[in-house]
Structure formats: C-alpha cells, structure tokens
Amino acid sequence: MEFRIEKCGAVDLTRQGRSMGTGLLFRLDGRIDAGGGDTRLLLRPNDAPERYRGFVAMSGDAEMREWEQTGFYIGRNGWGLDSYFSVTLILSLLPGRKRTAVAMSTFAHTDERVLGYHYHGFWADTSTPIDFLGIWTVGPGRAVVEAKFDMPENP
C-alpha cells in the first residue's frame, strides 16, 4: 500500500484477516521531501504518543545518537535534503510484556550522502491490542511511503 504523509498516516492491521500473533515484520520504502529541514520518521502503535523509551544510533556521512520517547524512531533525513529511505522493523507482541522493537534504516540523500540508523526501544503498554501503526513525520518535511508487513503464524 502506498500513501503520502503530511504529519501522519496509518497502516490498518485488522484488515489483514488474521491474528497478529506474537510479532510483526514491517518494511517501509519511500521518499522524504525535506521542506528545507530535517524530518524524523516515527511509528506509533494505535497512534499512542507516549510510554516509549528508545534510542537510535546514526552512522554514515555523520554520526550521533538520539533518544526518542514519543514513538519508535526509525530514522530521518539530514542536512535539510530530500532522501529516499528503506526501513525494516521487528516488533514483538508477546502478551503481558512491553512491546520491544528493533529497526534498521538507510536514508540516501540527493547529494549522494548516506545515513544509516539502528533503533532499539520499547512501548511500555503491555495490554492494549494493536489495530494499526501510525507513521508520523516530525519536522517540516513530508513523506511518500510504501508499506509492507508480514505477520508470522503462531507456533
């Protein structure tokens, strides 16, 4: 499915016709139109804006570490440049546990620079069923996203 995000878009997981089981593998591909600034991409189960704790380690043509507490931080563009990106996120949905997530992403910028991200974190809600994943942009840019996901069958 493909959609344009100004500030928020969503992937409805309930329309897939089966239980989400114990985890989710989520892939995103797209483009950030920077709007002259840097724009973060966040994933939020059910659009919940709080109870996250996680960090991202950035490497490539620049290096740094950043914390995020308002969603799963899957990466951002840099230098105010447009970029193409790909993201893979694994989300654990084991009952009664914090929803842990790990993600890797690559942002290829229009001037040939590249940034890579490794995210590790959790959402502290242990009981709310997840019906959809909100995909948020934080910053001046917009994103065009194609989302694919796989829900492994329960053993």
Helices and strands as residue ranges (DSSP letters): E 2-5, E 8-12, G 14-16, E 23-33, E 40-45, E 52-60, E 64-68, E 72-76, E 83-92, E 99-109, E 114-123, E 132-138, E 142-150
